Amino acid sequence: MSGIKEFFSENGYYRAKGVFTAEEVAALQNDFDAIVSQLCASGEVVDATWDGGQTDKIARKGDVVLHTHNVQKYSRTWLNAFLNPRFLDVVEAILGPDIILHHSKLFQKPSENGSPFPMHQDWPYFPTLRDSMIAGIIHVSDASDEMGCLRVYPGSHRLGRVEGADGRRQNDVIDQYPIEAAMPVECKAGDVVFFHYFTLHGSMPNRSDRTRKTVLCQLYNGHDQVEPDNQHPDERMVLRGWNHTISRQAAGQAA
């Protein structure tokens, strides 16, 4: 794990190659596909394409991205993925020994018409008191630039909290970092990309003939806690170590 913390601190992201074995990826993909099938049969709205002018600049009519929160509530195999020691060893190198799962979310970008996500920061959606929140994108499929892989601006986490940087509206600061010039972080199935929630990131549409399949985890340090205006489920699930800020009341709250 040598050098991970230093690289992450300098660049605001880290790509961990081959975290999951081919056998593990096959099992994760099997359950990923089963979740997607269940979602599509549910009659619920499962398209998570963002609205607003920023998306309109890089999307086209008919683009979709299938989505649900908290895959660990569907599948034990996915809970096992979050508890995988190789996965948590990388997280610990970045966050320290106390690791809390805030939530997870599935994204399937279909071939040819997979929706993009404009450049943004994640912190407006679930700010924490100590700003320790990171994301880890588990790749169930390969993700090339043509498939709409993650794009980042290395070092942009040093901007700190940019007000209005949620990607759904025009922002003078974010406009200085066009998504077309951001660095693609291409991955193979089994790789995991971690990034800080200040890091400017987004993704272009999937115009390839292959489906891009990822599950993203939001994780924070056990000494941190989410601010009251959190807009997402806060599972408060301890993946490693201890939750030092949990209370009786918080432990009993519905996520």
Secondary structure as UniProt FT lines:
FT   TURN            2..3
FT   HELIX           4..11
FT   STRAND          13..16
FT   TURN            17..18
FT   HELIX           22..42
FT   HELIX           53..56
FT   TURN            57..58
FT   TURN            61..62
FT   STRAND          66..69
FT   HELIX           71..73
FT   HELIX           76..82
FT   HELIX           85..95
FT   STRAND          99..109
FT   TURN            111..113
FT   STRAND          117..120
FT   HELIX           123..125
FT   TURN            129..130
FT   STRAND          134..139
FT   TURN            145..148
FT   STRAND          150..152
FT   TURN            154..155
FT   HELIX           156..159
FT   TURN            163..164
FT   TURN            172..173
FT   HELIX           174..176
FT   HELIX           179..181
FT   STRAND          183..184
FT   TURN            189..190
FT   STRAND          192..196
FT   TURN            197..198
FT   STRAND          201..203
FT   STRAND          212..221
FT   TURN            222..223
FT   TURN            228..229
FT   STRAND          237..240
FT   HELIX           248..252
//
